[in-house]
Amino acid sequence: MPAISMEAATACVRRSGNGFPSFLPKEVEKIKDPHVRDLALKIQRIPVKFSFSESAIMSSCVKPIEQNKTEPLVLLHSFDSSCLEWRYTYPLLEDAGFDTWAVDILGWGFSNLKTLPSCGVAAKREHLYQLWRSYIKRPMILVGPSLGAAVAIDFTVNHPEAVTRLILIDASVHTKGTGNLRKLPRALAYAGVSLLKSTPLRFYATKLAFKKLTFRQLSDWTNASRLHCLMPWWEDATVDFMLSGGYDVRHQIKQVKQKTLIIWGEEDRLIDNGLALKLHGELRNSELQKIADCGHFPHVERPEIVAESILNFVRHTALRKPQAPSVPCVLNRRYS
């Protein structure tokens, strides 16, 4: 464990007047969704030392209260998002007995990036590896939704010893990184990134991402989706990622050897459904499950189905069957 100051060591436990971690933007208190609020209360920071930073990065995540003997289940998130994406599915997996982690990818989420290390692909990969090596310590089942699927594939190909199985959700893995955006002058990049966090754009993106939401849900989920954008380092980190070229894992897909579950919302308006079949064909050791009446984020829109799919996949492909969690009655719980 790297040496850290007393201030850093206590940063993960200080709370605001409403009980939220003090490092979260104060706007978290305006979010009404109880599941967002519940998961936000569990976010903490842990020190992660890696070569792209001279000092340990206080890295945000939701981690199990007590690690057990099951294979760790590590949940990534989508592009420019945070672990709050797992607000509905995380408690189901936790209640099922999984050793469940929801990890903020370097450059997004709620880590302390005051010193702002590089936030390109290599830095994101090493940061996740060092977090795994320091805290998780056992081969894991890695879950990646949307661009998080590209993060998961890149990590798995580079560190196959750390991953037993993959679960990819509406995977954004066939794009050529950030494309022409990497050629933007830095001033224009900052202008674009500033637009990216605007409430109208986030509202529109949320509306596109889900099959059907009430106006109240749209408003509240928009606030949840842009909460991490209010971190003081967010614009710098996002510009750094954009100009770095981003993820292009098209040539890595066929290198994945691990058994993989592909989950896809049939009503995804952001990524063509045909790419689900393409990915299934490229990953020879994979199975594909489509979810009807569901948009781009099944783990938010259909948490019960996603949780049960993960449980069944793990149970049927368990490397150590006695340790595989069983499907509990908690999956009958309804989330609205």
N, C-alpha and C positions, 0 to 999 in steps of 0.2 A: 504494500500500500504506500503510495507516494506521500511524503510529508506535506501537510497543509497547515495554514494558519488557524488559530482558534476561531477567527471570524468566519473563515470558509467552512470550518467544521460545523458551526452552528447555523449556517445559512439554510440548511435543509430542514430545520425544525422550527424556525421562527414563524409565527402566525400573525395574520392580521386580526382586527377586532372581530371579524366574522368567521375566523377559523381557517381561512385560506392561507396557503403558504405566502409569506410576505413578498417573495420574488415574482409572484404573478401580477400582471397588470390589474389595477384596481377595478377595471371594467368587468372583471369576472363576477363581481357582486351584482351586476345588472342582469346576468343570465338567469333565466327562470327555470329552464329544464332541470329537474332534480337529478337526473342521471349525469349531466355535465357537471353539476355542482358536486355531486358525490365523488366523481372521479378526480375532479380538480383538488379536492381535499386530500387526496392520496398522493399527489405528485410530490416528489422530493428530489433533491439533488445529491449526487454522489460524485466524488472526485475521480476523474479519469485522466491518467497521464499518457500522452502519446507524442510522437516526434514532431508534430506540426505546431506544438505550443511549448514554450519554455516552462510554463507552470501547468499544474493539473487543471483541467476544465471541470467546473462543477456542472455536471450533466444531469438533465432532468429525465425522470422516468417514473413509472409506477411499478413497484416491485413487490413480490410476495412478502407477506408478513413473516413467514417462516418457510425456508426452502425445504421441500420434501424429496422423496426418492424418485419421483416421476421425471421423465424427460422434460427439461424446461421448454416452455412454449413462449417464444419471443415475438411480440407483435410490433411490426414497423407501421408506418403511416404513409399517406400519399404525399404528392408534391406539395410543398409549402403548407404543411399542416402540423399536427401535434398528436400526442397520445390521447387527447380528448376525443379523437375519432372513434375510439373503442369504448365509448361511454355505455353502450347497451350490451355489447358482447363480452367485454372484460368480466363483469360480475358473474355471467353465466359460466364462463370457463373457470373462473376462480372457484365458484361453488361446486363445479364438477370435480375439483381436486387437482387441477393442473397447477404446476409451479409456473405461474404466469407473470410475464414481464411485458410492459408496454413502454417502448423506448423511443425517445425523441431523437431523430436523426440529426447529426451535427449540422448546424446552420438554420434549423427550424425548431419549433417547440420552445421550451422555457429554460434552456441552459443559461449559464452565465458566460457570455462570449465577450466580455469587456475587453479582453486582449485581442480579440478577433483573429483566430488562426485562419489558415486557408479553409475554405468550405467546398472545395472541389471533390471529385469522385474519390481520389486516393485518400484524402483526409477523412472523408465520411467513412470509407471502408476501414481505415486503421482505427478510427475512433470507436466504431462498433466492435472491432476485434479486441481492442484493449478493454472495453467495457465487459465483453464476454469473458475474456481471459482473467480479469480481476475479480469478477463478481459471480457470473453464471457458472463458469468453470466446467461445465459438462456439455457434451454434444447436444444440440438443441433442434427443435422443430421451429423453423423460421417462417413467419407469415408476412407477406408483403402485398398490400393493396395498391392498385394503380401504379404510380411511379415507384412505390415501395417494392413492387415486384422486381423492377430493374435493380434496385438496391440489393434485394435478396439474391438475385441471380449472380450479380457481380461479386457479392460477398462469398457465396457458395463456391463459385469457380475458383476463387483465390484462396479460400480457407475451407476446403471440403471436409477437413477433420472436425470442424466445428458444427457441422449441420448433418443431421440424420435424415430429415425429410423437409420438403418445401410445401407451402400452401400459398398459391398465388390467386389474388382476387381482382377480377377485371384488370388484368395486367397491361400496363403501358410499357411494353418492351420492344416494340418494333419501330420506334422513332429514332431519328439520327440526332440524339442529344438535344441541345438547345438550338441547333441549326444555325441560321443566319444571325440569330440574336447574339451569338458570341462575337460577331464582328462590329457590333454597335459601339460608337464612341461612348466613353464612360458616362458623360453627362446625359446622353439619351437613355442609357441603360437605367440610370437612377430615375429618370422621368417615367419610364415604363414600369419600374418596380413600385414607384409611388402610386401609380394608377392601380397596380395589382392589389393593393391593400384597401382601396376605396370601398366604401359600403355598397354603392350601386353595383360595382362589378362583382363583388362577392355575393350580393343578393342574386344577381342574374346567374352566376355560376352555380349557386346552391339550387336554384330553380331547375337548371338543366340537369344537375347530377342525380336528382331524385324523381321517382315516378309521380308521386302525388304528395304535396304538403299543404297544410293550411297556411294562411298568411301569418298567423302567430308562430307556427313552426319555422316558416321561412325566415322570419325576422330574428328569432332566437338562435336558430342554427347558423345564420349568417354571422351573428355576434360571436358565436363559439368558434367558427371557422377562421375568423380574423383576429382572435385574441392574441395569438403569438406574434402577429404583425406589429403589435404595440411594444414589443421588446425593443430597447434602445439600439441594439446592434442589428436588427432584422434587415434593414435596407442594405447595409454594407455586406452582410452575409449572403443575401439573395443575389445582389449584383455580382459578387465574387463567383457564385455558383453559375450564374448565367454566362459570364464571360469565360468561364473555364471550359465550356463546351458540354457540360452535363453528361448524362448517361447514354451510351450507345452500346447496348448489350446484344445486338442482333447476332453477332458472331460467337457469343458465349452460350447462347441458349442450348445448343446441341452438346455442349460440354458438360451439362448438368447430368449427373448419374443418379442422384437421389430420387427416391419415389416422390412424386409430386401430385398434389390435388389442385386442380384448376377450378375455381368457382367464378361464375359469370352471371350477372344480371341480364335477363333477356331483353329488358327495355333500356339498356345502356345507350344514352344519346351522346356520349363523349367518345367512346371507342367502338368501332365496328364489331358486331358480333362475329363476323367472319374471322377476325383475328383470334378468337377463342379456339376455333377449329385449327387454325394455322399453328398456334402454340401447342395444342394437343398433339399435332402431328410431329412437331419438332422435338417435343419431350417424349421420348419413347416409353419411358417408365412413368406415365402419367395417366390420370383419369380426370374426366371433365364432368362437372355438374353445373347445369344451368338452373337459375332460379327465376320462375315466372313472375310477371308483374313486379319487376324490381329494376331499379336504375343502376348507376355506376358504383354505388357504395352499399353492397348487400349487408356488410357488417354493421351498418347504421340503420338501413331500411328493413332488413329481415334478420335481426340478430339471432332469433331462436333457430332459424333454419341454418344459418352459418355455424352457430355453436354446435348444433347437432351433427352437421356435416364434418366439422373438425373432429368431434369426438368419435364418430364412426370411422373416419379415415385413420385416426391414431389407433383405435382399438383393433381394426382389421389389418393394420400393417405394423403392429407393435413389435419392436425388437426384443422387448422383455415383457411378455404378455401379463405376468402377474402384477406389473407396475402400471399397466394402462388404466386410466381413469374409467369409471363406469358412467353410463348415461343416467343422470339423476332426474327426478321428477321436476326439478327446478326449471327444466326446459319448457315446461308448460306455462311459465310466467309470461305475462303479456307486457309489452312495452309500447307506449303510445307517445 
